[in-house]
Amino acid sequence: MKFFIFFLSVASIYAQNSSSIINSAVEKDKDKFVAIFKDLHQNPELGFNETRTAGIVAKELKSYGYKVTEGIAKTGVAGILENGKGPIVMYRADMDANAVEELTDLPYKSTTIAKLDDGSETPVAHACGHDSHTTWLLSTAKFLAEHKDSWKGTVVFIAQPAEELILGAQAMVKDGLYTKYGIPKPDYLFGIHALPFPVGVLAAASGVRMAGTDQLDVTFYGVGGHGSNPQLTKDPILMAASAIMQYQAIVSRAIDPKNSAVLTVGAIEAGKDNNVIPEKALLKINLRWFNEKDRNLMIEGIKRINESIANAYGLPEDKMPTMTFKGWSYPLENEPEITAVVREALYPLVENKKMVLDESVLPSVMGSEDLHHLVIENDKKDCVFINVGVAEPQRFAEAMKKGQLPFANHNGNFEIDLSAIPYGSKVAITAMLAIFNKN
């Protein structure tokens, strides 16, 4: 018993000392990383176009002493630091932004306009916090490089492209992350995401946390013509409109009501002129699901609806609708043991333990992620993905009085309070040290 009490006392002293070291290091570098965050925020880049962001990441990691590999899946970056015998821990941050116009009045707001592959243009903004994710990764990398006495093993930092497309993680693996580039396969995978909760609130919940997802395009083909002579055409816009309405019956009538699934048509593209019936209409569809049976029900239902509409319009075989699958991911699941280790380590960073949300109070969400696809084909798949509140606390409180959040992800009003930058760094460093030192 005396030894056990002594052990707890030593562990408590170690935790206090570690926390003090982390606080000092983060505060020392606070201005540096706030400046990096502002720069990234003001210069957002879409998926697989994060060349400037990747360059900043690579330059910083090299300056900290990491072995850096660039150009993985075009813009991905990996930084490796070996520090004796121990676990291999991979920390991934996503770099890409959204095709969203920023609506904040921040002095460092984005005014970026990007040209898309089809020649069109779109405003771009970090409306999901990936600028903060990248900053936290760099801050953590600097700390681990400067405090090698606090951990043992190998750390792998991954700056990933194209998370919003649900393509980046798979693209990095497919491009040879572990083979051609020789990045070591991790024992543990760690990630962190901004949450529109107040700064000081964290989430570290185990089990299935996020839904699986598919991104797919459906194209309806018709016979174009003059808007004044619809009888001489086969209107693909009407076909697409009919399909959109029928798709919703898949979830409401084919999916078990006890299960959760979402089918969203996020965009419809057809025609240019008021008086022209176009040749085709494109629907951009997003699916969310928690089991493959429901996923298959939605995919098969979409296919049957598409074909039935085309047949009703008397279209020949060569004008049947097409389906193009793009990004996808399985549901994200946090391994319970390593999640509990991280959660326990985070308690000293909050005012009370209830501010670290676990699975008993935080249900799984319909949002999706692809970081686990970095390890999904590996023998070791243990993953922990946590959340950090980034909203100014008073702003959050005022919004909650109205039954709202202060802002939503993927909305132009998304705004990260600057106090979340050093706080998130402390969270990330604490979590990584807990994983390295769990035994």
Rosetta blueprint (number, residue, H / E / L):
1 M L
2 K H
3 F H
4 F H
5 I H
6 F H
7 F H
8 L H
9 S H
10 V H
11 A H
12 S H
13 I H
14 Y H
15 A H
16 Q H
17 N H
18 S H
19 S H
20 S H
21 I H
22 I H
23 N H
24 S H
25 A H
26 V H
27 E H
28 K H
29 D L
30 K H
31 D H
32 K H
33 F H
34 V H
35 A H
36 I H
37 F H
38 K H
39 D H
40 L H
41 H H
42 Q H
43 N L
44 P L
45 E L
46 L L
47 G L
48 F L
49 N L
50 E L
51 T H
52 R H
53 T H
54 A H
55 G H
56 I H
57 V H
58 A H
59 K H
60 E H
61 L H
62 K H
63 S H
64 Y H
65 G L
66 Y L
67 K E
68 V E
69 T E
70 E E
71 G E
72 I E
73 A L
74 K L
75 T L
76 G E
77 V E
78 A E
79 G E
80 I E
81 L E
82 E E
83 N E
84 G L
85 K L
86 G L
87 P L
88 I E
89 V E
90 M E
91 Y E
92 R E
93 A E
94 D E
95 M L
96 D L
97 A L
98 N E
99 A L
100 V L
101 E L
102 E L
103 L L
104 T L
105 D L
106 L L
107 P L
108 Y L
109 K L
110 S L
111 T L
112 T L
113 I E
114 A E
115 K E
116 L L
117 D L
118 D L
119 G L
120 S L
121 E E
122 T E
123 P E
124 V L
125 A E
126 H L
127 A L
128 C L
129 G L
130 H H
131 D H
132 S H
133 H H
134 T H
135 T H
136 W H
137 L H
138 L H
139 S H
140 T H
141 A H
142 K H
143 F H
144 L H
145 A H
146 E H
147 H L
148 K H
149 D H
150 S H
151 W L
152 K L
153 G E
154 T E
155 V E
156 V E
157 F E
158 I E
159 A E
160 Q E
161 P L
162 A L
163 E L
164 E L
165 L L
166 I L
167 L L
168 G H
169 A H
170 Q H
171 A H
172 M H
173 V H
174 K H
175 D L
176 G L
177 L L
178 Y L
179 T L
180 K L
181 Y L
182 G L
183 I L
184 P L
185 K L
186 P L
187 D L
188 Y E
189 L E
190 F E
191 G E
192 I E
193 H E
194 A E
195 L E
196 P E
197 F E
198 P E
199 V L
200 G L
201 V L
202 L E
203 A E
204 A L
205 A L
206 S L
207 G E
208 V E
209 R E
210 M E
211 A L
212 G E
213 T E
214 D E
215 Q E
216 L E
217 D E
218 V E
219 T E
220 F E
221 Y E
222 G L
223 V E
224 G L
225 G E
226 H E
227 G L
228 S L
229 N L
230 P H
231 Q H
232 L H
233 T L
234 K E
235 D L
236 P H
237 I H
238 L H
239 M H
240 A H
241 A H
242 S H
243 A H
244 I H
245 M H
246 Q H
247 Y H
248 Q H
249 A H
250 I H
251 V H
252 S H
253 R H
254 A H
255 I L
256 D L
257 P L
258 K L
259 N L
260 S L
261 A E
262 V E
263 L E
264 T E
265 V E
266 G E
267 A E
268 I E
269 E E
270 A L
271 G L
272 K L
273 D L
274 N L
275 N L
276 V E
277 I E
278 P L
279 E L
280 K E
281 A E
282 L E
283 L E
284 K E
285 I E
286 N E
287 L E
288 R E
289 W E
290 F L
291 N L
292 E H
293 K H
294 D H
295 R H
296 N H
297 L H
298 M H
299 I H
300 E H
301 G H
302 I H
303 K H
304 R H
305 I H
306 N H
307 E H
308 S H
309 I H
310 A H
311 N H
312 A H
313 Y L
314 G L
315 L L
316 P L
317 E H
318 D H
319 K H
320 M L
321 P L
322 T E
323 M E
324 T E
325 F E
326 K E
327 G E
328 W E
329 S E
330 Y L
331 P L
332 L E
333 E E
334 N E
335 E L
336 P H
337 E H
338 I H
339 T H
340 A H
341 V H
342 V H
343 R H
344 E H
345 A H
346 L H
347 Y H
348 P H
349 L H
350 V L
351 E L
352 N L
353 K H
354 K H
355 M H
356 V E
357 L E
358 D L
359 E L
360 S L
361 V L
362 L L
363 P L
364 S L
365 V E
366 M L
367 G L
368 S L
369 E L
370 D L
371 L H
372 H H
373 H H
374 L H
375 V L
376 I L
377 E L
378 N L
379 D L
380 K L
381 K L
382 D L
383 C E
384 V E
385 F E
386 I E
387 N E
388 V E
389 G E
390 V E
391 A E
392 E L
393 P H
394 Q H
395 R H
396 F H
397 A H
398 E H
399 A H
400 M H
401 K H
402 K L
403 G L
404 Q L
405 L L
406 P L
407 F L
408 A L
409 N L
410 H L
411 N L
412 G L
413 N L
414 F L
415 E L
416 I L
417 D L
418 L L
419 S L
420 A H
421 I H
422 P H
423 Y H
424 G H
425 S H
426 K H
427 V H
428 A H
429 I H
430 T H
431 A H
432 M H
433 L H
434 A H
435 I H
436 F H
437 N L
438 K L
439 N L
